[in-house]
């Protein structure tokens, strides 16, 4: 009578281990080949990117939309050519410390209006004010801003850039994308500059803060109600009780993110960060009063 040898045992385990190791070696070889091919593709792409940058250097410097698309294309391969003048990319493009220079102007704009809007300003308004600053002949960080924020920005400017860089960068047109990228370069300063999405608007905050949900919801509501709300509007639109509403409004008021009109009945709460550009004289009147 024939006896079948049991399946398993030491020999079976050794064959199984050998098979697994063989699969691992094949898998590692395939992975190494794919990685090598990917590295070659990236090197080729970088070389083509450098050639593209040389051919379109003037467009990158002068055309803000072209610069935005170029920056996004570079970001896909981990290159940040416009962040600093140091290194190969800065010399190739000749843009200088573009985003740092722009960051100085953003600091100036935000700090010069912080006492009036609580350090919260719509992205498009920041861009508009920076453009106005850059459009002044021989602009100076302290011109038309006699406050501590401008002095701080001026000192930061002197420490980070040369006069030739300032003139070159100041003449370059900017987009909202440039402003957003520049705000990111301010993060290491730890000064609270950040981009907040409130409703359908991007806001630049220059004060370290975390808005709670109720505050964010009310600020989003203000965008749809001509720049202001009152207790009745919040109750009608959001269905909140009076206590919850007044708590949220008062915290926004305490943080200087809202102004209160006590002559209205009921009191109206306005957000200066949402003022339209044509109401620019409101800031001037408030600052001089």
C-alpha positions as CSV (number, residue, x, y, z in Angstrom):
1,X,0.0,0.0,0.0
2,X,1.5,3.4,-1.1
3,X,1.6,6.2,1.3
4,X,1.3,9.8,0.2
5,X,3.8,12.2,1.5
6,X,2.2,14.9,3.5
7,X,1.9,18.3,1.9
8,X,4.0,20.9,3.7
9,X,7.0,20.4,5.8
10,X,10.4,22.0,5.7
11,X,11.0,21.5,1.9
12,X,7.6,23.0,1.0
13,X,8.3,26.0,3.2
14,X,11.7,26.5,1.6
15,X,10.3,26.4,-1.9
16,X,7.5,28.9,-0.9
17,X,10.1,31.2,0.6
18,X,12.3,31.0,-2.5
19,X,9.3,31.7,-4.7
20,X,8.4,34.8,-2.7
21,X,11.9,36.1,-2.8
22,X,11.9,35.6,-6.5
23,X,8.7,37.7,-6.9
24,X,10.2,40.4,-4.6
25,X,13.4,40.6,-6.8
26,X,11.3,40.9,-9.9
27,X,9.1,43.5,-8.3
28,X,12.1,45.5,-7.1
29,X,13.7,45.4,-10.6
30,X,10.5,46.7,-12.1
31,X,10.2,49.4,-9.5
32,X,13.8,50.5,-10.0
33,X,13.3,50.6,-13.8
34,X,10.2,52.7,-13.4
35,X,11.9,55.0,-11.0
36,X,14.8,55.4,-13.3
37,X,12.5,56.2,-16.2
38,X,10.6,58.7,-14.1
39,X,13.8,60.5,-13.1
40,X,14.9,60.7,-16.8
41,X,11.5,62.1,-17.7
42,X,11.7,64.7,-14.9
43,X,15.2,65.7,-16.0
44,X,14.0,66.1,-19.5
45,X,11.1,68.1,-18.4
46,X,13.3,70.4,-16.3
47,X,15.6,70.9,-19.2
48,X,12.7,71.8,-21.4
49,X,11.4,74.1,-18.7
50,X,14.7,75.9,-18.6
51,X,14.7,76.3,-22.3
52,X,11.1,77.6,-22.2
53,X,12.0,80.1,-19.4
54,X,14.9,81.5,-21.5
55,X,12.7,81.9,-24.6
56,X,9.9,83.6,-22.6
57,X,11.8,85.4,-19.9
58,X,10.3,88.8,-20.8
59,X,6.7,87.4,-20.9
60,X,7.3,85.8,-17.4
61,X,8.5,89.2,-16.1
62,X,5.9,91.4,-17.6
63,X,2.7,89.4,-18.3
64,X,1.0,88.5,-15.0
65,X,-1.3,85.8,-16.5
66,X,1.6,84.2,-18.3
67,X,3.6,84.2,-15.1
68,X,0.7,82.6,-13.2
69,X,0.5,79.7,-15.7
70,X,4.3,79.3,-15.7
71,X,4.3,79.2,-11.9
72,X,1.7,76.5,-11.8
73,X,3.5,74.4,-14.4
74,X,6.7,74.7,-12.3
75,X,4.8,73.7,-9.2
76,X,3.9,70.4,-10.8
77,X,7.5,69.3,-10.6
78,X,8.4,71.0,-7.3
79,X,10.2,74.0,-8.8
80,X,9.6,77.4,-7.3
81,X,11.5,79.7,-9.7
82,X,10.0,83.0,-8.6
83,X,10.4,82.7,-4.8
84,X,13.9,84.1,-4.5
85,X,16.7,85.7,-6.5
86,X,19.2,83.3,-5.1
87,X,20.3,80.4,-7.3
88,X,20.0,79.4,-10.9
89,X,16.4,80.2,-11.5
90,X,16.6,83.7,-10.0
91,X,19.5,84.6,-12.3
92,X,17.9,83.0,-15.3
93,X,14.6,84.9,-15.0
94,X,15.9,88.1,-13.5
95,X,12.8,88.7,-11.4
96,X,14.6,89.3,-8.1
97,X,12.9,88.6,-4.9
98,X,9.6,89.1,-6.5
99,X,7.2,87.6,-4.0
100,X,9.2,89.0,-1.0
101,X,9.0,92.5,-2.5
102,X,5.3,92.1,-3.1
103,X,4.9,90.7,0.4
104,X,6.4,93.9,1.9
105,X,3.7,95.9,0.1
106,X,1.0,93.6,1.3
107,X,2.2,94.0,4.8
108,X,2.1,97.8,4.4
109,X,-1.4,97.8,3.1
110,X,-2.7,95.4,5.7
111,X,-1.1,97.0,8.7
112,X,-2.0,100.5,7.6
113,X,-5.7,99.6,7.7
114,X,-5.7,97.0,10.5
115,X,-7.1,99.4,13.1
116,X,-10.1,100.1,10.9
117,X,-11.0,96.6,9.6
118,X,-9.6,94.4,12.3
119,X,-6.9,92.9,10.0
120,X,-9.3,91.3,7.6
121,X,-9.5,92.5,4.0
122,X,-10.8,91.0,0.8
123,X,-8.2,89.7,-1.6
124,X,-9.3,91.9,-4.5
125,X,-9.1,95.0,-2.3
126,X,-5.6,94.1,-1.1
127,X,-4.6,93.7,-4.8
128,X,-6.2,97.0,-5.7
129,X,-4.4,98.9,-2.9
130,X,-1.1,97.3,-3.7
131,X,-1.5,98.2,-7.4
132,X,-2.2,101.8,-6.4
133,X,1.0,101.8,-4.3
134,X,3.0,100.3,-7.2
135,X,1.6,102.8,-9.6
136,X,3.1,105.8,-7.7
137,X,6.2,107.3,-9.3
138,X,9.2,106.2,-7.3
139,X,7.0,104.5,-4.7
140,X,8.2,104.4,-1.1
141,X,6.8,102.0,1.6
142,X,6.3,105.0,3.9
143,X,4.6,107.3,1.4
144,X,1.0,108.2,2.4
145,X,1.2,105.9,5.4
146,X,2.5,107.5,8.6
147,X,2.1,104.6,10.9
148,X,4.0,101.9,12.6
149,X,3.0,99.3,10.1
150,X,4.6,101.2,7.3
151,X,7.8,101.8,9.3
152,X,8.0,98.0,10.0
153,X,7.5,97.2,6.3
154,X,10.1,99.8,5.3
155,X,12.7,98.2,7.7
156,X,11.9,94.7,6.4
157,X,12.3,96.0,2.8
158,X,15.7,97.5,3.6
159,X,16.8,94.2,5.1
160,X,15.7,91.9,2.3
161,X,16.2,93.7,-1.0
162,X,18.3,96.2,-3.0
163,X,17.1,99.4,-4.7
164,X,17.5,97.9,-8.2
165,X,15.4,94.9,-7.3
166,X,12.7,97.1,-5.8
167,X,12.4,99.3,-8.9
168,X,12.4,96.2,-11.2
169,X,9.7,94.3,-9.2
170,X,7.6,97.4,-8.5
171,X,7.1,97.8,-12.3
172,X,5.8,94.3,-12.8
173,X,2.0,93.9,-13.0
174,X,0.4,91.5,-10.5
175,X,-2.5,89.1,-10.3
176,X,-4.5,87.8,-7.3
177,X,-2.5,84.6,-7.7
178,X,0.7,86.6,-7.1
179,X,-0.9,88.1,-4.0
180,X,-1.8,84.6,-2.7
181,X,1.6,83.2,-3.3
182,X,3.2,86.2,-1.7
183,X,1.1,85.8,1.5
184,X,2.5,82.3,1.7
185,X,6.0,83.6,1.8
186,X,5.1,85.7,4.9
187,X,4.2,82.5,6.9
188,X,7.7,82.1,8.4
189,X,7.4,85.5,10.0
190,X,4.8,84.1,12.3
191,X,2.8,87.4,12.1
192,X,-0.6,85.8,11.4
193,X,-0.7,86.6,7.6
194,X,-3.0,84.0,6.0
195,X,-5.7,83.4,3.4
196,X,-9.2,82.7,4.7
197,X,-12.1,81.4,2.6
198,X,-15.2,83.2,3.9
199,X,-18.3,82.5,1.9
200,X,-17.4,82.9,-1.8
201,X,-14.6,85.4,-1.0
202,X,-10.9,85.0,-0.2
203,X,-9.9,87.2,2.6
204,X,-6.4,88.2,3.7
205,X,-6.0,88.1,7.5
206,X,-3.1,89.9,9.1
207,X,-3.9,89.0,12.7
208,X,-3.4,85.6,14.2
209,X,-6.9,84.2,14.7
210,X,-9.1,81.3,14.2
211,X,-12.7,82.1,13.3
212,X,-15.3,79.8,14.9
213,X,-18.1,78.4,12.8
214,X,-20.7,80.9,13.9
215,X,-18.4,83.8,13.1
216,X,-17.6,82.4,9.7
217,X,-21.3,81.8,8.9
218,X,-22.2,85.4,9.8
219,X,-19.4,86.8,7.7
220,X,-20.6,84.7,4.8
221,X,-24.1,86.0,5.4
222,X,-22.9,89.7,5.3
223,X,-21.6,89.2,1.8
224,X,-25.2,88.6,0.7
225,X,-26.8,91.4,2.7
226,X,-25.1,94.6,1.4
227,X,-22.3,94.5,3.8
228,X,-24.2,94.5,7.1
229,X,-26.6,92.4,9.3
230,X,-28.7,92.9,12.4
231,X,-30.2,90.5,14.9
232,X,-33.4,90.2,12.9
233,X,-31.6,89.4,9.6
234,X,-29.6,86.7,11.3
235,X,-32.7,85.2,12.9
236,X,-34.6,85.2,9.6
237,X,-31.8,83.8,7.4
238,X,-30.1,81.4,9.8
239,X,-32.9,80.6,12.3
240,X,-30.6,81.3,15.3
241,X,-31.9,82.3,18.7
242,X,-31.1,85.8,20.0
243,X,-28.4,84.6,22.4
244,X,-26.4,82.8,19.8
245,X,-26.7,85.7,17.4
246,X,-25.6,88.4,19.9
247,X,-22.7,86.3,21.1
248,X,-21.3,85.8,17.6
249,X,-21.9,89.5,16.7
250,X,-20.2,90.7,19.8
251,X,-17.1,88.6,19.4
252,X,-16.7,89.9,15.9
253,X,-17.2,93.4,17.2
254,X,-14.6,92.9,20.0
255,X,-12.1,91.6,17.3
256,X,-12.7,94.8,15.3
257,X,-14.0,92.8,12.4
258,X,-17.3,94.6,12.6
259,X,-18.5,98.2,13.1
260,X,-21.8,98.9,14.9
261,X,-24.3,101.5,13.9
262,X,-26.2,102.3,17.1
263,X,-28.4,104.9,15.4
264,X,-30.2,102.1,13.4
265,X,-33.0,100.1,15.0
266,X,-32.1,97.3,15.5
267,X,-28.4,97.9,15.7
268,X,-26.6,97.2,12.4
269,X,-23.3,95.4,12.2
270,X,-21.0,96.3,9.3
271,X,-17.9,94.5,8.0
272,X,-15.4,97.1,6.8
273,X,-13.4,94.4,5.1
274,X,-16.3,94.1,2.6
275,X,-16.5,97.8,1.7
276,X,-16.6,98.4,-2.0
277,X,-13.6,100.2,-3.6
278,X,-15.6,103.3,-4.3
279,X,-16.1,103.6,-0.6
280,X,-12.4,104.1,-0.1
281,X,-12.9,107.5,1.4
282,X,-14.6,105.8,4.4
283,X,-11.1,104.6,5.5
284,X,-9.7,108.1,5.0
285,X,-12.4,109.7,7.0
286,X,-12.2,107.2,9.8
287,X,-8.4,107.5,10.0
288,X,-8.6,111.3,10.2
289,X,-11.3,111.5,12.8
